[in-house]
Each structure stands twice: as structure tokens, then as C-alpha cells.
Amino acid sequence: MKFGVATFVTDEGIRPAPLARALEARGFDSVFLAEHSHIPASRESPYPGGGDLPEKYYRTLDPFLTLAEMGAVTENLLLGTGIVLLPQRDVIHTAKEVASLDLMSNGRVQFGVGAGWNREEMRDHGVDPKKRGALMTEQLGALKELWTKDEAEFHGDHVNFDATFAWPKPVQDPHPPIYLGGESEAALNRLATHGDAWLPRAHTSVEEINRVRSWLADQGRTDVPFTVFGLGTDLDPIKAYADAGVDRVTFMLETLPEDDTLTALDELAEVAAKAV
């Protein structure tokens, strides 16, 4: 099993370049970065983690600019989004950003996407929260067209464009792997039809991991790797996920100043070493 890190890179924590170097030096294979464009000051959507929304959600750097810097100072570190809030994004700009990063990093992008939970944030982007799932499904289809066709076009209820030229194309063939975040029935259906990997959160049980793997096989999808997102340092669940055939776990790295981050990474590397 491989080990990565999930984190929020903000203006108050370690900068992207030293974080990337530290991750690669300690043997982590990947980093998955959170995205929030902004957080509306008046908020009704409850924080899924319970309690007050942590300040790091307000202060995230743009994930693609951050990953570009991280890719420039590393050789092998996989550059992931965990997760991009796809319904809030323009699909054509997103296609170009992902493809550009994949080209510049020599094919290291891992494109994690999700529908999001903050309804106020979505509405500020002109997105009806009730339609975000249907929009996202069409966006995923449109992205694949833009990445793989010399003349791409897409005609749906939510995404619509005529034949267009869009370069660069990604380095990875046919495109960077799409990691579907979320554990709902709708998210799993999108995984079966559009996803290349599953990105369940750390509260997902081993029983659910096994159930989804069996369900995917029934859909003819026996090729879907699983990366569990945002684990703590308890060895028991890590070993249980390994026994269940999970391909990777990512530790949740708190947003801290550089020296504190390096200490935390040393501790996470020790946990990873004990788990194998």
C-alpha cells in the first residue's frame, strides 16, 4: 500500500515548495490538496466535520498554482486535488488547467473531484445546489472530450459547446485519472460511469470498502483503485484498509508553519513505516 498526504495549503502555513520537497524526501508518493474558492460570511450549510468551520477553509491557495510549484521542485511526487469542487468551475478553463499541469509535471496529475457541500459557496458561482450532481456528471463527460479529441464538442442540459480546439492535451493516456470523492449513491454511480479511482473519506468502513468493490465488479468495473482520504495515525484502521486491498491511504496533515509541518511529517513517516 502507498502513502500520501491530504492537506490545506494556505497563506498561514508552510509554502508549497518546501512542503513538496519534504514529502518526497520522506517517501510519500502523493499530495492531495483541498479547494475552496471562498467561504460566504453568512453560512447556513453545516460543517460536515461538526462544530465551527476551521479557518483553513477560508484561506486555501489555488490548487493548480500550488501544485505547479510543487511539481517544479519534485521529480516523482503525484500531484492530486482532494477535492476540486467541479460544479463551481468553468469546465473549459478547468480542462486547460489540468492538462497544462499534467504537461508541466510530465504526467503526474491525479484529478480528485467532488460535488461539494457548502450551498452558499455554490450559489455565489451561479450553481443551483439541487442540480450540482447532474451538472458535475456532464462536466466529467465534457472534460474527457476536451482532453481526448482534436475537435471536442459537448451538448447537454447543463454543459453545451460546439466543436472547439483545446490544447494542450494531457500527457497521461487517455487523461489524468479522475478520483471521485464521496460515498453517496449518486457519487458511486458517477464513479462507475466516469471515475478512474475512488476517494472515500476516512470514516468509510472496511465493510463499505468491500461492498463497493463488489458492486463495481457487478458493473464491470474491476479496475478501480481505492485511495482513502484523510486518515489519522492509528495503525489499526491503516492495516485493516491494507488487508481490504486499499491501494493508498492519505494522512490528514494539519496546516502549520514550516518547522511544525516538518516535525509532523517525520511523525507520519514513522507511522507509515510501522504500517507496512
C-alpha positions as a Python dict, from the first residue, in 0.01 Angstrom:
ca = {
    (1, 'M'): (0, 0, 0),
    (2, 'K'): (116, 351, -84),
    (3, 'F'): (105, 653, 148),
    (4, 'G'): (25, 1013, 65),
    (5, 'V'): (-81, 1329, 242),
    (6, 'A'): (-401, 1532, 222),
    (7, 'T'): (-382, 1893, 335),
    (8, 'F'): (-500, 2253, 305),
    (9, 'V'): (-221, 2478, 177),
    (10, 'T'): (-296, 2831, 296),
    (11, 'D'): (-130, 3170, 331),
    (12, 'E'): (-65, 3095, 700),
    (13, 'G'): (114, 2761, 671),
    (14, 'I'): (418, 2608, 507),
    (15, 'R'): (475, 2723, 149),
    (16, 'P'): (422, 2478, -139),
    (17, 'A'): (786, 2425, -243),
    (18, 'P'): (931, 2324, 96),
    (19, 'L'): (624, 2108, 162),
    (20, 'A'): (668, 1924, -166),
    (21, 'R'): (1040, 1865, -109),
    (22, 'A'): (971, 1737, 241),
    (23, 'L'): (703, 1497, 121),
    (24, 'E'): (921, 1347, -149),
    (25, 'A'): (1224, 1323, 81),
    (26, 'R'): (1020, 1123, 333),
    (27, 'G'): (890, 875, 79),
    (28, 'F'): (530, 991, 43),
    (29, 'D'): (411, 917, -308),
    (30, 'S'): (142, 1185, -339),
    (31, 'V'): (-20, 1501, -211),
    (32, 'F'): (-391, 1583, -240),
    (33, 'L'): (-491, 1948, -194),
    (34, 'A'): (-827, 2085, -83),
    (35, 'E'): (-1005, 2362, -271),
    (36, 'H'): (-1244, 2636, -164),
    (37, 'S'): (-1276, 2948, -377),
    (38, 'H'): (-1416, 3144, -81),
    (39, 'I'): (-1644, 3097, 220),
    (40, 'P'): (-1951, 3325, 236),
    (41, 'A'): (-1966, 3513, 565),
    (42, 'S'): (-2332, 3425, 614),
    (43, 'R'): (-2349, 3047, 610),
    (44, 'E'): (-2634, 2804, 662),
    (45, 'S'): (-2468, 2483, 543),
    (46, 'P'): (-2340, 2290, 846),
    (47, 'Y'): (-1974, 2193, 851),
    (48, 'P'): (-1963, 1815, 781),
    (49, 'G'): (-1699, 1769, 1050),
    (50, 'G'): (-1924, 1924, 1314),
    (51, 'G'): (-1876, 2243, 1512),
    (52, 'D'): (-1725, 2563, 1372),
    (53, 'L'): (-1571, 2567, 1028),
    (54, 'P'): (-1188, 2567, 1064),
    (55, 'E'): (-1018, 2882, 941),
    (56, 'K'): (-807, 2689, 691),
    (57, 'Y'): (-1120, 2656, 474),
    (58, 'Y'): (-1123, 3034, 431),
    (59, 'R'): (-761, 3062, 325),
    (60, 'T'): (-678, 2790, 70),
    (61, 'L'): (-441, 2875, -212),
    (62, 'D'): (-549, 2796, -567),
    (63, 'P'): (-479, 2423, -605),
    (64, 'F'): (-341, 2429, -957),
    (65, 'L'): (-98, 2715, -896),
    (66, 'T'): (10, 2543, -576),
    (67, 'L'): (58, 2205, -743),
    (68, 'A'): (252, 2366, -1028),
    (69, 'E'): (505, 2499, -778),
    (70, 'M'): (518, 2163, -601),
    (71, 'G'): (574, 1983, -929),
    (72, 'A'): (857, 2216, -1024),
    (73, 'V'): (1066, 2117, -720),
    (74, 'T'): (999, 1740, -723),
    (75, 'E'): (1059, 1454, -962),
    (76, 'N'): (808, 1184, -871),
    (77, 'L'): (552, 1326, -627),
    (78, 'L'): (200, 1273, -760),
    (79, 'L'): (3, 1599, -771),
    (80, 'G'): (-354, 1549, -658),
    (81, 'T'): (-661, 1756, -590),
    (82, 'G'): (-861, 1642, -291),
    (83, 'I'): (-1102, 1764, -400),
    (84, 'V'): (-1172, 2017, -675),
    (85, 'L'): (-1527, 2149, -642),
    (86, 'L'): (-1607, 2084, -1005),
    (87, 'P'): (-1964, 2222, -1023),
    (88, 'Q'): (-1832, 2564, -916),
    (89, 'R'): (-1580, 2574, -1203),
    (90, 'D'): (-1587, 2663, -1569),
    (91, 'V'): (-1530, 2331, -1742),
    (92, 'I'): (-1320, 2462, -2033),
    (93, 'H'): (-1082, 2656, -1807),
    (94, 'T'): (-1056, 2353, -1579),
    (95, 'A'): (-970, 2126, -1873),
    (96, 'K'): (-686, 2359, -1969),
    (97, 'E'): (-556, 2392, -1612),
    (98, 'V'): (-545, 2016, -1557),
    (99, 'A'): (-388, 1946, -1896),
    (100, 'S'): (-129, 2223, -1851),
    (101, 'L'): (-30, 2091, -1509),
    (102, 'D'): (-8, 1736, -1643),
    (103, 'L'): (218, 1855, -1926),
    (104, 'M'): (442, 2061, -1699),
    (105, 'S'): (476, 1778, -1445),
    (106, 'N'): (538, 1504, -1702),
    (107, 'G'): (214, 1325, -1627),
    (108, 'R'): (178, 1337, -1250),
    (109, 'V'): (-173, 1481, -1205),
    (110, 'Q'): (-431, 1288, -1001),
    (111, 'F'): (-759, 1474, -1054),
    (112, 'G'): (-983, 1439, -748),
    (113, 'V'): (-1329, 1589, -784),
    (114, 'G'): (-1645, 1622, -579),
    (115, 'A'): (-1983, 1792, -580),
    (116, 'G'): (-1922, 1996, -263),
    (117, 'W'): (-2127, 2064, 49),
    (118, 'N'): (-2133, 2442, 100),
    (119, 'R'): (-2451, 2557, -70),
    (120, 'E'): (-2380, 2927, -16),
    (121, 'E'): (-2044, 2891, -189),
    (122, 'M'): (-2209, 2717, -485),
    (123, 'R'): (-2478, 2981, -520),
    (124, 'D'): (-2216, 3255, -542),
    (125, 'H'): (-2089, 3073, -852),
    (126, 'G'): (-2437, 3066, -1001),
    (127, 'V'): (-2488, 2697, -926),
    (128, 'D'): (-2820, 2558, -807),
    (129, 'P'): (-2723, 2315, -529),
    (130, 'K'): (-3004, 2079, -630),
    (131, 'K'): (-2857, 2047, -979),
    (132, 'R'): (-2489, 2024, -889),
    (133, 'G'): (-2477, 1644, -931),
    (134, 'A'): (-2628, 1647, -1278),
    (135, 'L'): (-2401, 1937, -1374),
    (136, 'M'): (-2093, 1755, -1248),
    (137, 'T'): (-2177, 1439, -1440),
    (138, 'E'): (-2195, 1638, -1764),
    (139, 'Q'): (-1876, 1827, -1678),
    (140, 'L'): (-1687, 1499, -1643),
    (141, 'G'): (-1804, 1390, -1986),
    (142, 'A'): (-1709, 1727, -2133),
    (143, 'L'): (-1363, 1718, -1975),
    (144, 'K'): (-1291, 1383, -2138),
    (145, 'E'): (-1396, 1520, -2475),
    (146, 'L'): (-1174, 1826, -2436),
    (147, 'W'): (-875, 1616, -2327),
    (148, 'T'): (-900, 1343, -2589),
    (149, 'K'): (-1048, 1492, -2908),
    (150, 'D'): (-879, 1722, -3157),
    (151, 'E'): (-1218, 1880, -3217),
    (152, 'A'): (-1420, 1850, -2899),
    (153, 'E'): (-1788, 1925, -2859),
    (154, 'F'): (-2047, 1852, -2595),
    (155, 'H'): (-2420, 1903, -2586),
    (156, 'G'): (-2603, 1850, -2259),
    (157, 'D'): (-2863, 2014, -2041),
    (158, 'H'): (-2601, 2192, -1828),
    (159, 'V'): (-2283, 2195, -2042),
    (160, 'N'): (-2302, 2289, -2406),
    (161, 'F'): (-2039, 2388, -2662),
    (162, 'D'): (-1987, 2333, -3032),
    (163, 'A'): (-1676, 2187, -3197),
    (164, 'T'): (-1368, 2354, -3049),
    (165, 'F'): (-990, 2328, -3043),
    (166, 'A'): (-842, 2299, -2695),
    (167, 'W'): (-475, 2238, -2622),
    (168, 'P'): (-256, 2130, -2454),
    (169, 'K'): (-371, 1773, -2419),
    (170, 'P'): (-269, 1585, -2104),
    (171, 'V'): (45, 1371, -2107),
    (172, 'Q'): (-131, 1075, -1944),
    (173, 'D'): (-324, 850, -2179),
    (174, 'P'): (-611, 894, -2223),
    (175, 'H'): (-615, 1160, -1949),
    (176, 'P'): (-521, 1208, -1582),
    (177, 'P'): (-704, 963, -1357),
    (178, 'I'): (-1029, 1103, -1221),
    (179, 'Y'): (-1072, 1030, -850),
    (180, 'L'): (-1437, 1050, -747),
    (181, 'G'): (-1486, 1177, -393),
    (182, 'G'): (-1796, 1098, -190),
    (183, 'E'): (-1976, 792, -62),
    (184, 'S'): (-2337, 861, -158),
    (185, 'E'): (-2530, 654, -410),
    (186, 'A'): (-2505, 937, -663),
    (187, 'A'): (-2129, 967, -613),
    (188, 'L'): (-2083, 594, -656),
    (189, 'N'): (-2289, 594, -975),
    (190, 'R'): (-2062, 867, -1113),
    (191, 'L'): (-1763, 659, -1008),
    (192, 'A'): (-1891, 360, -1202),
    (193, 'T'): (-1958, 560, -1518),
    (194, 'H'): (-1691, 832, -1518),
    (195, 'G'): (-1431, 760, -1250),
    (196, 'D'): (-1087, 601, -1265),
    (197, 'A'): (-1037, 579, -887),
    (198, 'W'): (-1241, 617, -568),
    (199, 'L'): (-1151, 868, -296),
    (200, 'P'): (-1362, 774, 8),
    (201, 'R'): (-1314, 963, 332),
    (202, 'A'): (-1156, 811, 640),
    (203, 'H'): (-1485, 738, 814),
    (204, 'T'): (-1564, 480, 544),
    (205, 'S'): (-1572, 132, 696),
    (206, 'V'): (-1386, -169, 565),
    (207, 'E'): (-1724, -334, 514),
    (208, 'E'): (-1826, -49, 284),
    (209, 'I'): (-1494, -71, 100),
    (210, 'N'): (-1562, -439, 31),
    (211, 'R'): (-1925, -375, -64),
    (212, 'V'): (-1835, -103, -314),
    (213, 'R'): (-1561, -316, -469),
    (214, 'S'): (-1809, -600, -519),
    (215, 'W'): (-2073, -360, -653),
    (216, 'L'): (-1825, -209, -901),
    (217, 'A'): (-1734, -557, -1021),
    (218, 'D'): (-2101, -619, -1089),
    (219, 'Q'): (-2092, -305, -1309),
    (220, 'G'): (-1798, -448, -1500),
    (221, 'R'): (-1551, -220, -1318),
    (222, 'T'): (-1281, -440, -1170),
    (223, 'D'): (-1011, -184, -1248),
    (224, 'V'): (-1087, 88, -990),
    (225, 'P'): (-817, 157, -728),
    (226, 'F'): (-916, 299, -389),
    (227, 'T'): (-739, 581, -204),
    (228, 'V'): (-874, 653, 145),
    (229, 'F'): (-868, 1025, 218),
    (230, 'G'): (-757, 1199, 537),
    (231, 'L'): (-662, 930, 789),
    (232, 'G'): (-523, 982, 1135),
    (233, 'T'): (-227, 794, 1280),
    (234, 'D'): (-399, 492, 1439),
    (235, 'L'): (-233, 183, 1293),
    (236, 'D'): (-533, -48, 1324),
    (237, 'P'): (-751, 114, 1054),
    (238, 'I'): (-450, 154, 826),
    (239, 'K'): (-373, -218, 847),
    (240, 'A'): (-742, -301, 806),
    (241, 'Y'): (-757, -96, 486),
    (242, 'A'): (-443, -268, 363),
    (243, 'D'): (-599, -608, 428),
    (244, 'A'): (-906, -493, 235),
    (245, 'G'): (-693, -418, -70),
    (246, 'V'): (-692, -39, -49),
    (247, 'D'): (-420, 91, -280),
    (248, 'R'): (-329, 408, -90),
    (249, 'V'): (-412, 597, 226),
    (250, 'T'): (-353, 966, 271),
    (251, 'F'): (-281, 1108, 614),
    (252, 'M'): (-450, 1435, 707),
    (253, 'L'): (-173, 1689, 756),
    (254, 'E'): (-279, 1992, 957),
    (255, 'T'): (-192, 2337, 825),
    (256, 'L'): (109, 2454, 1028),
    (257, 'P'): (421, 2672, 998),
    (258, 'E'): (717, 2513, 823),
    (259, 'D'): (911, 2382, 1124),
    (260, 'D'): (600, 2231, 1281),
    (261, 'T'): (499, 2078, 949),
    (262, 'L'): (835, 1907, 908),
    (263, 'T'): (805, 1759, 1257),
    (264, 'A'): (453, 1637, 1178),
    (265, 'L'): (573, 1479, 854),
    (266, 'D'): (850, 1295, 1038),
    (267, 'E'): (585, 1150, 1270),
    (268, 'L'): (360, 1050, 979),
    (269, 'A'): (652, 884, 801),
    (270, 'E'): (717, 677, 1113),
    (271, 'V'): (354, 566, 1122),
    (272, 'A'): (373, 467, 754),
    (273, 'A'): (689, 266, 818),
    (274, 'K'): (520, 77, 1102),
    (275, 'A'): (215, 2, 890),
    (276, 'V'): (397, -186, 615),
}
